[in-house]
Every structure is written in C-alpha cells, then in structure tokens.
Amino acid sequence: MTFYQKLLSATEKERNQLLSLPLITQGATGKISLATYIGFLTQAYHHVKHTTPLLMACGGRLPSRYEWLRTAIGEYIEEEMGHQEWVLNDIAECGADKEAVRHSKTAETSASTATEVMVAYAYDMIYRVNPVGFFGMVLVLEGTSTAVATEAGETLMNTLNLPKKAFSYLLSHGSLDISHVSFYESLVNQITDPEDQAMLIHSAKVFYKLYGDIFKEIESRLM
C-alpha cells in the first residue's frame, strides 16, 4: 500500500462525514437557494485568496531535503494564482456585489469564524508545526472538489437558472481538477519520513473538520 492509499484510508471517516453534510448533499442535487450559493462563494473567496500566500509560505519553510517538493509547489502556485478573482466573478454573475465581498464590507460578505479558523490553522501548521502538514489542506480541498464540484455546478446551473459564467470556480475545480489529484498523489508518495507522514494524516483529519465547519456556518447564517 502506498502512502497516498494509507492517507486516504486513515482519513476515510472524516471525508465521509464532510461529504454527508446537508449543504454538500443538497448542493450536489441542486437543492440550495441562490443566497446559499452566494454564501458558499463568499467563504470560498475568503480562503482561496490565501492559497498562493500559503503555498509560498510552505515552500519557504520546507527543509532542504524537500527541495523536490519546493519545486512542485512552484508549479502549484502557477496553477492557483488568481483563482480568487474567478470566485468574485462568479459572485457578480449571481447578481451580488463582488467588491463588497472583496473588502468584507458587511457581516454577510466577510469571512466567517469557521473560515478564519481554517486559514489560521493552515498558517499555524506551516510556521509553527510542520510545513508538510499543509498538504492535508490540499487533500481536503482538491479531493472534495473532484468528488462533488462538477456535479453541483452543472445541477445548480439549471435549478438556479444561472449562466455557465456563474460557475467558473466550481467547474474548474471539479472533474477537470483530477490531474491535480494525480499530481498530489505522486508527491505524497515520495514523503517517506514517518513523522511527516503522521503529521500529514493528522492535519488532513483536522482540515476535514474545519472545512466542514465552514459549510455548517454558511447554513446557520441563512437560517
């Protein structure tokens, strides 16, 4: 069994708990409101805008034995840079104020507590604990995207009667992102240090919970 397979096995419970959340299952079947979709995009913006800074920070903190991983991070950065603008454009296509979200002008357009905590944990993992642990976040976000994003985007396009331009973030991070998962798999299989492997498994478990908390808070905001 490869380490990637061990990682998936060790985090299966947490992954299933995330994917069974009402907001995710309802989104996949098109049973959420426009306000809920905008709420999802709003929180997506507030963590996606940190993707490139987090990758840069992770690359800078890796020890010399992970020079190969630092090189791979450079590729990730090229692919991920500017994706927060895709999210903002989707928000605008939904008829909402993307600049209000960019500048967090109201409680509804700002990062939720759950989003703040997930982002803070990512930075803390990189700077205080172990930069390899950041790849737990990558597993959670990219793995969840490939599992539900394309299906949700295509379904919501019909149920919410929105143009395809309102789903650039979801559609680009869905089945089209499978190549990212393959790339990720090839990377983590090269991580052989037992302590780093254990930290990656631990952080992935935590990130599954923290990402789930974001969806729970979106739901509670709109109740």
Stockholm file with secondary structure:
# STOCKHOLM 1.0

chainA/1-223         MTFYQKLLSATEKERNQLLSLPLITQGATGKISLATYIGFLTQAYHHVKHTTPLLMACGGRLPSRYEWLRTAIGEYIEEEMGHQEWVLNDIAECGADKEAVRHSKTAETSASTATEVMVAYAYDMIYRVNPVGFFGMVLVLEGTSTAVATEAGETLMNTLNLPKKAFSYLLSHGSLDISHVSFYESLVNQITDPEDQAMLIHSAKVFYKLYGDIFKEIESRLM
#=GR chainA/1-223 SS CCHHHHHHHHTHHHHHHHHTSHHHHHHHTTCSCHHHHHHHHHHHHHHHTTHHHHHHHHHHHSCGGGHHHHHHHHHHHHHHTTHHHHHHHHHHHTTSCHHHHHTTCSTTTSCCHHHHHHHHHHHHIIIIICGGGGHHHHHHHHHHHHHHHHHHHHHHHHHTTCCGGGGHHHHHTTGGGHHHHHHHHHHHTTCCCHHHHHHHHHHHHHHHHHHHHHHHHHHHHTC
#=GC SS_cons         CCHHHHHHHHTHHHHHHHHTSHHHHHHHTTCSCHHHHHHHHHHHHHHHTTHHHHHHHHHHHSCGGGHHHHHHHHHHHHHHTTHHHHHHHHHHHTTSCHHHHHTTCSTTTSCCHHHHHHHHHHHHIIIIICGGGGHHHHHHHHHHHHHHHHHHHHHHHHHTTCCGGGGHHHHHTTGGGHHHHHHHHHHHTTCCCHHHHHHHHHHHHHHHHHHHHHHHHHHHHTC
//
